[in-house]
Amino acid sequence: MRLRVEFTTEPFDLDEAPEHAVVAREVIETADLDEVDVGPFGNTAEGGADAVLSAVDALLRRTLAAGATRVSLQVNVVEEGGR
């Protein structure tokens, strides 16, 4: 199974990336995922189910520990080879 995760962390700070946002980027970029897109207003990544679910677990634990007060996420099943 292939999954796509979309997420944001809060609180926002447009002047300087908060620590929780830096941690979120690190978690996603170092996970065994593909099609990673990290931006200031939303982030997406795709991969196999185990990789995405492991990344989501790490994302939640690490961003909350780094000061996030809210993590909004959505996980979708995607068809192999397409969106």
C-alpha positions as CSV (number, residue, x, y, z in Angstrom):
1,M,0.0,0.0,0.0
2,R,1.2,3.5,-0.8
3,L,0.3,6.5,1.3
4,R,0.4,10.3,1.0
5,V,0.7,12.4,4.2
6,E,0.0,16.1,4.2
7,F,0.7,18.1,7.4
8,T,1.3,21.4,9.0
9,T,2.7,22.3,12.4
10,E,1.7,25.4,14.5
11,P,2.2,28.0,15.8
12,F,3.3,29.8,12.6
13,D,6.0,32.3,12.4
14,L,6.6,33.8,8.9
15,D,9.8,35.7,10.0
16,E,11.8,32.7,11.2
17,A,11.1,29.0,11.1
18,P,10.2,27.8,14.6
19,E,12.1,24.8,16.0
20,H,9.1,22.5,15.5
21,A,9.0,23.4,11.8
22,V,12.8,22.7,11.5
23,V,12.3,19.3,13.2
24,A,9.3,18.4,10.9
25,R,11.4,19.1,7.8
26,E,14.3,17.0,9.2
27,V,12.0,14.1,10.0
28,I,10.4,14.1,6.6
29,E,13.5,14.7,4.6
30,T,15.5,11.9,6.4
31,A,12.6,9.3,6.3
32,D,12.6,6.7,3.6
33,L,9.9,8.6,1.6
34,D,9.7,9.9,-1.9
35,E,8.0,12.8,-3.6
36,V,8.7,15.0,-0.6
37,D,7.5,18.6,-0.8
38,V,8.2,20.9,2.2
39,G,7.0,24.4,2.2
40,P,6.0,27.2,4.6
41,F,2.2,26.5,4.5
42,G,2.0,22.8,4.0
43,N,4.1,19.7,3.5
44,T,3.5,16.5,1.6
45,A,5.3,13.2,1.2
46,E,4.5,9.8,-0.3
47,G,5.9,6.4,0.2
48,G,5.1,2.8,1.3
49,A,2.7,2.4,4.2
50,D,5.3,1.4,6.7
51,A,7.6,4.3,5.9
52,V,4.8,6.9,6.0
53,L,3.4,5.6,9.3
54,S,6.9,5.5,10.9
55,A,7.5,9.0,9.7
56,V,4.2,10.2,11.1
57,D,5.0,8.7,14.4
58,A,8.3,10.4,14.5
59,L,6.8,13.6,13.2
60,L,4.2,13.8,16.0
61,R,6.6,12.9,18.8
62,R,9.4,15.1,17.8
63,T,7.5,18.2,16.7
64,L,5.4,18.2,19.9
65,A,8.6,17.8,21.9
66,A,10.0,20.8,20.0
67,G,7.2,23.1,20.9
68,A,4.4,22.5,18.3
69,T,1.0,23.3,19.9
70,R,-0.9,21.7,17.0
71,V,-0.1,19.3,14.2
72,S,-2.7,18.9,11.5
73,L,-2.3,15.9,9.2
74,Q,-4.1,13.9,6.6
75,V,-3.2,10.5,5.3
76,N,-4.5,9.2,2.1
77,V,-4.1,5.9,0.3
78,V,-2.8,6.6,-3.2
79,E,-2.7,4.3,-6.2
80,E,0.6,2.9,-7.2
81,G,2.2,5.1,-9.9
82,G,-0.3,7.9,-9.6
83,R,-2.1,10.4,-7.5
